[in-house]
Amino acid sequence: MYKTLYIDIPGTNSHTAHRQVIGALTHYGFRVTRVSTKQSRNVAQVKVLARHCADDHEQAAKLIARVLPMGTRVGVGVGNLFQ
């Protein structure tokens, strides 16, 4: 099942965050279908539609938050964190 992931990466521009998120997600077993990125002040915000190979999106999202730069926030299908 595909779920929407909302990822905020502080101190990163949107282009770099886009590449970091896709690289980390595919490395840790996600299949990414749609990605949108926007820059808000000093935070890159990435919205991803992805599916985890084991359907354990929550645990995988916690791992992704630890792998990406310090201060990264990850939400799984909980509504739009960008508002």
C-alpha positions in Angstrom: 0.0 0.0 0.0 1.3 3.4 -0.9 1.4 6.1 1.7 2.3 9.8 1.7 5.4 10.8 3.6 6.0 14.4 4.6 9.7 15.2 5.3 11.1 18.5 6.5 14.9 18.9 6.3 16.2 22.1 7.9 19.2 24.0 6.5 19.0 22.4 3.1 17.9 23.7 -0.3 15.0 22.0 -2.1 17.2 20.5 -4.9 19.6 18.8 -2.4 16.8 17.6 -0.2 15.0 16.1 -3.2 18.0 14.0 -4.1 18.8 13.0 -0.4 15.2 11.9 0.2 14.9 9.8 -2.9 18.4 8.2 -2.3 17.6 7.4 1.3 14.1 6.0 0.6 15.2 3.7 -2.3 18.2 2.5 -0.2 16.0 1.5 2.7 13.3 -0.4 0.7 10.8 2.2 -0.5 9.4 2.4 -4.0 8.9 6.1 -4.8 6.3 7.1 -7.3 5.6 10.9 -6.8 7.8 13.5 -5.2 7.2 17.2 -4.8 9.6 19.6 -3.1 9.3 23.2 -1.9 11.5 25.6 0.0 10.1 27.4 3.0 12.5 29.8 4.7 15.5 27.7 5.7 13.6 24.3 5.5 13.2 22.1 2.5 9.8 20.3 2.5 9.4 17.1 0.5 6.1 15.3 -0.1 6.6 11.7 -1.3 4.1 9.0 -2.3 5.9 5.8 -1.6 5.5 2.1 -0.7 7.7 0.2 1.7 8.6 -3.4 0.7 7.6 -4.7 4.1 4.6 -2.4 4.5 6.1 -1.1 7.8 6.1 2.5 6.9 6.3 3.9 10.4 9.5 2.0 11.4 11.1 2.7 8.1 10.2 6.4 8.4 11.9 6.6 11.8 15.0 5.1 10.2 14.9 7.6 7.4 14.7 10.5 9.9 17.8 9.2 11.6 19.7 8.9 8.3 18.9 12.3 6.9 20.5 15.5 8.4 19.9 16.4 12.1 16.5 18.0 12.8 14.7 16.2 10.0 11.0 15.5 10.7 9.1 12.7 9.0 5.3 12.2 9.0 3.5 9.2 7.5 0.1 9.9 6.0 -0.9 12.1 8.9 -2.1 15.1 6.9 -0.1 17.9 5.5 2.7 19.0 7.9 3.5 21.8 5.6 0.6 24.0 6.6 
